[in-house]
Amino acid sequence: MARRVQIQLVILFFLLTPGLQGQLDPSNVLVSYSFDDQELATGPDTFAVFQKARGSVQMTTLVRFSGYRSLEIRDVADDGDFPELQGYFKLRSSGKLYLHFALMTASPFDELNIALAGPEWFSLKKNGIGFWLKTREGNLYQYSDSMPKKLLPMDAFVWYGLDVAYNISAGTYGLTIYKEGQEKPLVTLQQQANAPNQPGSAIDKFSFIGDTAEDKSNVTYYVDDVVVGTDEQIAQLPFVAPGRRKLFVDYWNESQRDSRGKPVPLDIVDLSDLGVGLKEVEALKTDGVWESLLQMAAGQTVQSMSSHASSDSSRVLQAVSLWSNGCEALRRGEAAAALGNFEKAESLLPAGKIYGMNAVLSLAALGRWQDVDSRLSAIYAEWQNDLRFPAALAMIGLARQDLELAEQWLRPHAEPVPDEIGLELIRRLRGGPLSASLLDEVRRQFPESWQDVVRDAWVAEQYFFVLLWKGQAAEGQQFARRMANRYQSLGIPNSKWMERMGDAAFFQSNFTEALDHYESSLSGTNNPGILVKLSDVHFRLGDLEKERHYREKVYGSLRQK
Amino acid sequence: MIHNWNRLTVAFLAAACLCLSAYAAPIEPKTVGALIAQGKTAEVKALGPGVLPVMVRLYESSDEAQRTRIAETFCQLGWKSPEAKRVLMKDVHTNNQYLRLQVQWALGRVSNDTDVVDVLLENMGNDANPLFRDKAACALAYDQIHLSEKQKVRLYEGLIHALSDPKLDVRRIALQALSIHTGQTKGFNPEAQVAVRENSIQQWKRWLEEYKSNL
């Protein structure tokens, strides 16, 4: 039963990964979404997102097949609708079409549906659904010749790579399915009748949704690396290939490329960065301003907005608008204006952690170092395991002076560990996570010199990242080793500097040494930042079992949902 | 812009409705009757599934005109209800044209019981009135929204069996219903000679066996 719903926009980020770009002729690629990096507006030539009811379609960094984001589709039973990503491409009514994507479900017993369809939309008829996959009772099914046919039992939280070679003229397709960590495909089928068994059934769209029937699905699943095109090589793209998986250092490299040595605002990776949680989303939808929020979050101008929004929704919209203006101002070099916007946004929506960090980056651009140090200390705890944090520290370190002066300025402070290190407070400041309460204690203990004390704690870390930023990883590793040894001799926990030694080794492609340092740094804890790096280093060493072991330690919270 | 997945349900059982109905004041039959009489289905829906027993009682005490409107409302709500099925089944052979059509359309939207499919197949094949036969086929094609893939076996068996019916219109509407469900005709021509038709029917039977083997 076709029902009209309003398109909802969502922040989506699209770009061919360099690995794919190198292998395919772009003119043969109709669609390619890796859900990383760049923004693209929704529209009739790209895609639409439907999330009218309680379900959602959004980017997530929790799991990803490649890069650092994937698309999460979350359905909610009995809410009267289903979430959907619907993508469009030029109508193909003959020849062959290739579809490549990665799929992971958190709940195999909840229904999901994936389809290629034509002008007759998602009905079983010629020019309607051509290719159709669905899950039922823990298994993945294909819908071929108007009937469901079982393909394989699905494991939760395991990536599956799917390649479809769809022969439009013949009305048949070949299907290959890989399972993460296994070289040989689990499914290899040829000459399968398309969904309605109709030769010449045209195709111009694809869809990822929850359930279509009884509205009983609570599925949460993830999609990544969607490629649709006419190039046969699309069906031969590797499921796991060296260099395709984006590691923590890749985010660093991209930030380095984008900032060009000047502080720029950090990107958001999901709406929670802006302080927009489920409660706010529901309120925005109820007030009819959800679309406006998403347009603002995507950096688009909002032409008109409902004047009937509740005060809570208006506050959220105002904060996000200020943040968006602040980002533009900082990129233009208008740091004072940017700072004002970020500070106002933070006061309106304190739960959004991006406002505070971008305010610090604005302060760095203004050279207000005492404010940088104190405010950075206050937000350290919520940022310390964020993959964007090292890049932020490096930008701040570089901004203290120009590239050469930064090192000269930092070295006198960075090299010597202060003699007064015996003080318990300074031990905590250097050895443990910074927090607002610790900062208050430092202020009380050192009313005259607290800013110097804080700066000393920060400078070493910023100096380290400046060295990495300048490509001097060996010097960075040497510095981190001296810091770790000095800390140890003074009885200060040195796990942070063990981790930095691992970072520097990783940057030098010395993965075995990086592994040793990360394991030493972890020392019985479950620090998610180090677990991600252990996963990455095992991936680089080719040990996919351990890569998954550490990755699942981070994603364990997802299993509990 | 359209979702346009061929969703076979209108089960708008929002959690909010469930919560509201749990704590709301008792639903007044008079109010429900008035809303139905005015065609205000959205407002009936807003009352939540708690309205179903009220509608059933109203149905049992109403004249044919009001029963027609109530059946139409059951159809639009699309909520499963054994009680609704029970009362609707009493009118599934009525000669009141308006009531019959609404009842035939509503049954598949309140129930996925086997006897609903059976009675609609029976009406499609054997009712004396061609209009009722045609609309029973419509109900089998579009309104069996709660049937699982396993439960559809009985529906497909009945429709494929009807391809051999001596009445041309029954063969035609059975094929239409099959085509709506599967997107295929297997080359069946309702007007062709028996031997030609039999060839397509055998294809449909092989298809059904494969369908069953995949369940």
Interface residues (C-beta under 8 A of the other chain):
Chain A: M1 A2 R3 R4 V5 Q6 I7 A48 F50 A53 R54 D78 D79 G80 D81 F82 E84 Q86 N113 W121 F122 S123 L124 K125 K126 G128 R136 D145 S146 M147 P148 K149 K150 A195 P196 N197 Q198 S207 I209 T212 A213 E214 D215
Chain B: M1 I2 H3 N4 W5 N6 R7 L8 T9 V10 A11 F12 L13 A14 A15 L18 I145 H146 E149 S179 H181 T182 G183 Q184 W207 E210 Y211 N214 L215
